[in-house]
Amino acid sequence: MENEEAVLALAALAQPTRLEAFRTLVRHEPDGLAAGDLARLLEVPQNTLSAHLAILSRARLVSSERHSRSIVYRVNLDEFRDVALFLLRDCCGGRPEVCNPVVETLQSCCAPKRKERSRA
């Protein structure tokens, strides 16, 4: 990832409504959300949300697909991963102890949930 791409993605996320739209779409992966449903969840007018989604789309953080009369938006997790890796790639400067807490936090928040066994 180039600096310009990272700046575009970070700038797209640097606004409260766009950040919340992105986070909401992450929670609705892999199905995505129709634009109208997303607008209702965020309590944002559809035309306002449309402008925000256009900015996220230009930054390649979300994609859209027409389904009948609806446009369904999904997060581009590969692009987001590239942005995160761009930010973290040189974080440790050869000293893994600097980045280990970040990596451990990411691993713990993304770990699969265990099924509870019933007690007989």
ChimeraX commands (.cxc) that place a marker at each C-alpha (Angstrom):
marker #1 position 0.00,0.00,0.00 radius 0.5
marker #1 position 1.23,3.46,-0.88 radius 0.5
marker #1 position 1.09,6.48,1.42 radius 0.5
marker #1 position -1.58,8.15,-0.73 radius 0.5
marker #1 position -3.89,5.12,-0.51 radius 0.5
marker #1 position -3.47,4.95,3.26 radius 0.5
marker #1 position -4.17,8.67,3.64 radius 0.5
marker #1 position -7.31,8.36,1.50 radius 0.5
marker #1 position -8.59,5.44,3.60 radius 0.5
marker #1 position -7.77,7.09,6.91 radius 0.5
marker #1 position -9.34,10.37,5.80 radius 0.5
marker #1 position -12.49,8.50,4.80 radius 0.5
marker #1 position -12.72,7.02,8.30 radius 0.5
marker #1 position -11.91,10.34,10.01 radius 0.5
marker #1 position -15.54,11.46,10.20 radius 0.5
marker #1 position -18.04,10.18,12.79 radius 0.5
marker #1 position -20.85,9.08,10.46 radius 0.5
marker #1 position -18.49,7.35,8.02 radius 0.5
marker #1 position -16.65,5.61,10.85 radius 0.5
marker #1 position -19.91,4.38,12.35 radius 0.5
marker #1 position -21.16,3.25,8.92 radius 0.5
marker #1 position -17.94,1.31,8.40 radius 0.5
marker #1 position -18.13,-0.30,11.84 radius 0.5
marker #1 position -21.79,-1.19,11.34 radius 0.5
marker #1 position -21.00,-2.81,8.00 radius 0.5
marker #1 position -18.20,-4.80,9.65 radius 0.5
marker #1 position -20.74,-6.16,12.15 radius 0.5
marker #1 position -22.98,-7.22,9.25 radius 0.5
marker #1 position -20.35,-9.14,7.30 radius 0.5
marker #1 position -20.57,-11.16,5.13 radius 0.5
marker #1 position -24.14,-10.28,4.12 radius 0.5
marker #1 position -23.78,-6.51,4.11 radius 0.5
marker #1 position -26.65,-4.07,4.48 radius 0.5
marker #1 position -28.97,-2.31,2.09 radius 0.5
marker #1 position -28.34,1.43,2.02 radius 0.5
marker #1 position -31.80,2.19,3.43 radius 0.5
marker #1 position -31.34,-0.23,6.32 radius 0.5
marker #1 position -27.96,1.28,7.11 radius 0.5
marker #1 position -29.43,4.79,7.04 radius 0.5
marker #1 position -32.17,3.72,9.48 radius 0.5
marker #1 position -29.68,2.05,11.83 radius 0.5
marker #1 position -27.48,5.14,11.87 radius 0.5
marker #1 position -30.45,7.52,11.96 radius 0.5
marker #1 position -29.01,9.47,9.03 radius 0.5
marker #1 position -30.93,10.78,6.00 radius 0.5
marker #1 position -30.41,8.50,2.99 radius 0.5
marker #1 position -28.97,11.26,0.79 radius 0.5
marker #1 position -26.44,12.17,3.51 radius 0.5
marker #1 position -25.46,8.54,3.96 radius 0.5
marker #1 position -25.13,8.15,0.20 radius 0.5
marker #1 position -22.50,10.90,0.15 radius 0.5
marker #1 position -20.61,9.24,3.01 radius 0.5
marker #1 position -20.74,5.83,1.34 radius 0.5
marker #1 position -19.39,7.37,-1.87 radius 0.5
marker #1 position -16.34,8.60,0.06 radius 0.5
marker #1 position -15.82,5.18,1.67 radius 0.5
marker #1 position -16.19,3.58,-1.77 radius 0.5
marker #1 position -13.60,5.89,-3.35 radius 0.5
marker #1 position -11.24,4.86,-0.56 radius 0.5
marker #1 position -12.03,1.22,-1.49 radius 0.5
marker #1 position -13.18,0.49,2.08 radius 0.5
marker #1 position -16.70,-0.50,1.00 radius 0.5
marker #1 position -18.22,-1.96,-2.12 radius 0.5
marker #1 position -21.78,-2.00,-3.37 radius 0.5
marker #1 position -23.91,-4.37,-5.36 radius 0.5
marker #1 position -27.40,-3.85,-6.72 radius 0.5
marker #1 position -29.99,-6.40,-5.59 radius 0.5
marker #1 position -33.30,-5.70,-7.26 radius 0.5
marker #1 position -34.28,-2.23,-6.01 radius 0.5
marker #1 position -31.71,-2.09,-3.21 radius 0.5
marker #1 position -28.01,-1.35,-3.14 radius 0.5
marker #1 position -26.24,-3.58,-0.65 radius 0.5
marker #1 position -22.98,-2.32,0.86 radius 0.5
marker #1 position -20.22,-4.52,2.22 radius 0.5
marker #1 position -16.90,-3.79,3.85 radius 0.5
marker #1 position -13.78,-4.49,1.85 radius 0.5
marker #1 position -11.92,-6.31,4.62 radius 0.5
marker #1 position -8.88,-6.92,2.40 radius 0.5
marker #1 position -8.42,-3.17,1.92 radius 0.5
marker #1 position -8.93,-2.52,5.63 radius 0.5
marker #1 position -6.37,-5.21,6.44 radius 0.5
marker #1 position -3.91,-3.50,4.09 radius 0.5
marker #1 position -4.45,-0.17,5.87 radius 0.5
marker #1 position -3.96,-1.76,9.29 radius 0.5
marker #1 position -0.84,-3.57,8.12 radius 0.5
marker #1 position 0.48,-0.36,6.57 radius 0.5
marker #1 position 0.15,1.32,9.96 radius 0.5
marker #1 position 1.69,-1.56,11.91 radius 0.5
marker #1 position 4.28,-2.86,9.48 radius 0.5
marker #1 position 7.19,-0.94,10.98 radius 0.5
marker #1 position 5.82,-0.50,14.48 radius 0.5
marker #1 position 8.37,-2.61,16.27 radius 0.5
marker #1 position 11.56,-1.40,14.59 radius 0.5
marker #1 position 13.15,-4.80,15.17 radius 0.5
marker #1 position 11.83,-4.96,18.74 radius 0.5
marker #1 position 8.85,-7.34,18.79 radius 0.5
marker #1 position 8.06,-6.54,22.42 radius 0.5
marker #1 position 6.76,-3.17,21.22 radius 0.5
marker #1 position 4.11,-4.72,18.93 radius 0.5
marker #1 position 3.31,-7.87,20.89 radius 0.5
marker #1 position 0.63,-6.18,23.03 radius 0.5
marker #1 position -1.14,-4.97,19.87 radius 0.5
marker #1 position -0.98,-8.40,18.25 radius 0.5
marker #1 position -2.18,-10.13,21.42 radius 0.5
marker #1 position -5.12,-7.74,21.71 radius 0.5
marker #1 position -6.11,-8.37,18.10 radius 0.5
marker #1 position -5.85,-12.12,18.58 radius 0.5
marker #1 position -7.99,-12.07,21.72 radius 0.5
marker #1 position -10.74,-9.90,20.22 radius 0.5
marker #1 position -10.93,-12.08,17.11 radius 0.5
marker #1 position -10.67,-15.48,18.78 radius 0.5
marker #1 position -13.56,-17.84,18.08 radius 0.5
marker #1 position -16.02,-18.09,20.92 radius 0.5
marker #1 position -16.02,-21.36,22.80 radius 0.5
marker #1 position -19.16,-23.38,23.10 radius 0.5
marker #1 position -20.15,-23.93,26.67 radius 0.5
marker #1 position -20.52,-27.54,27.64 radius 0.5
marker #1 position -23.64,-28.45,29.51 radius 0.5
marker #1 position -23.13,-29.85,32.95 radius 0.5
marker #1 position -24.86,-33.14,33.52 radius 0.5
marker link #1:1,2 radius 0.2
marker link #1:2,3 radius 0.2
marker link #1:3,4 radius 0.2
marker link #1:4,5 radius 0.2
marker link #1:5,6 radius 0.2
marker link #1:6,7 radius 0.2
marker link #1:7,8 radius 0.2
marker link #1:8,9 radius 0.2
marker link #1:9,10 radius 0.2
marker link #1:10,11 radius 0.2
marker link #1:11,12 radius 0.2
marker link #1:12,13 radius 0.2
marker link #1:13,14 radius 0.2
marker link #1:14,15 radius 0.2
marker link #1:15,16 radius 0.2
marker link #1:16,17 radius 0.2
marker link #1:17,18 radius 0.2
marker link #1:18,19 radius 0.2
marker link #1:19,20 radius 0.2
marker link #1:20,21 radius 0.2
marker link #1:21,22 radius 0.2
marker link #1:22,23 radius 0.2
marker link #1:23,24 radius 0.2
marker link #1:24,25 radius 0.2
marker link #1:25,26 radius 0.2
marker link #1:26,27 radius 0.2
marker link #1:27,28 radius 0.2
marker link #1:28,29 radius 0.2
marker link #1:29,30 radius 0.2
marker link #1:30,31 radius 0.2
marker link #1:31,32 radius 0.2
marker link #1:32,33 radius 0.2
marker link #1:33,34 radius 0.2
marker link #1:34,35 radius 0.2
marker link #1:35,36 radius 0.2
marker link #1:36,37 radius 0.2
marker link #1:37,38 radius 0.2
marker link #1:38,39 radius 0.2
marker link #1:39,40 radius 0.2
marker link #1:40,41 radius 0.2
marker link #1:41,42 radius 0.2
marker link #1:42,43 radius 0.2
marker link #1:43,44 radius 0.2
marker link #1:44,45 radius 0.2
marker link #1:45,46 radius 0.2
marker link #1:46,47 radius 0.2
marker link #1:47,48 radius 0.2
marker link #1:48,49 radius 0.2
marker link #1:49,50 radius 0.2
marker link #1:50,51 radius 0.2
marker link #1:51,52 radius 0.2
marker link #1:52,53 radius 0.2
marker link #1:53,54 radius 0.2
marker link #1:54,55 radius 0.2
marker link #1:55,56 radius 0.2
marker link #1:56,57 radius 0.2
marker link #1:57,58 radius 0.2
marker link #1:58,59 radius 0.2
marker link #1:59,60 radius 0.2
marker link #1:60,61 radius 0.2
marker link #1:61,62 radius 0.2
marker link #1:62,63 radius 0.2
marker link #1:63,64 radius 0.2
marker link #1:64,65 radius 0.2
marker link #1:65,66 radius 0.2
marker link #1:66,67 radius 0.2
marker link #1:67,68 radius 0.2
marker link #1:68,69 radius 0.2
marker link #1:69,70 radius 0.2
marker link #1:70,71 radius 0.2
marker link #1:71,72 radius 0.2
marker link #1:72,73 radius 0.2
marker link #1:73,74 radius 0.2
marker link #1:74,75 radius 0.2
marker link #1:75,76 radius 0.2
marker link #1:76,77 radius 0.2
marker link #1:77,78 radius 0.2
marker link #1:78,79 radius 0.2
marker link #1:79,80 radius 0.2
marker link #1:80,81 radius 0.2
marker link #1:81,82 radius 0.2
marker link #1:82,83 radius 0.2
marker link #1:83,84 radius 0.2
marker link #1:84,85 radius 0.2
marker link #1:85,86 radius 0.2
marker link #1:86,87 radius 0.2
marker link #1:87,88 radius 0.2
marker link #1:88,89 radius 0.2
marker link #1:89,90 radius 0.2
marker link #1:90,91 radius 0.2
marker link #1:91,92 radius 0.2
marker link #1:92,93 radius 0.2
marker link #1:93,94 radius 0.2
marker link #1:94,95 radius 0.2
marker link #1:95,96 radius 0.2
marker link #1:96,97 radius 0.2
marker link #1:97,98 radius 0.2
marker link #1:98,99 radius 0.2
marker link #1:99,100 radius 0.2
marker link #1:100,101 radius 0.2
marker link #1:101,102 radius 0.2
marker link #1:102,103 radius 0.2
marker link #1:103,104 radius 0.2
marker link #1:104,105 radius 0.2
marker link #1:105,106 radius 0.2
marker link #1:106,107 radius 0.2
marker link #1:107,108 radius 0.2
marker link #1:108,109 radius 0.2
marker link #1:109,110 radius 0.2
marker link #1:110,111 radius 0.2
marker link #1:111,112 radius 0.2
marker link #1:112,113 radius 0.2
marker link #1:113,114 radius 0.2
marker link #1:114,115 radius 0.2
marker link #1:115,116 radius 0.2
marker link #1:116,117 radius 0.2
marker link #1:117,118 radius 0.2
marker link #1:118,119 radius 0.2
marker link #1:119,120 radius 0.2
view
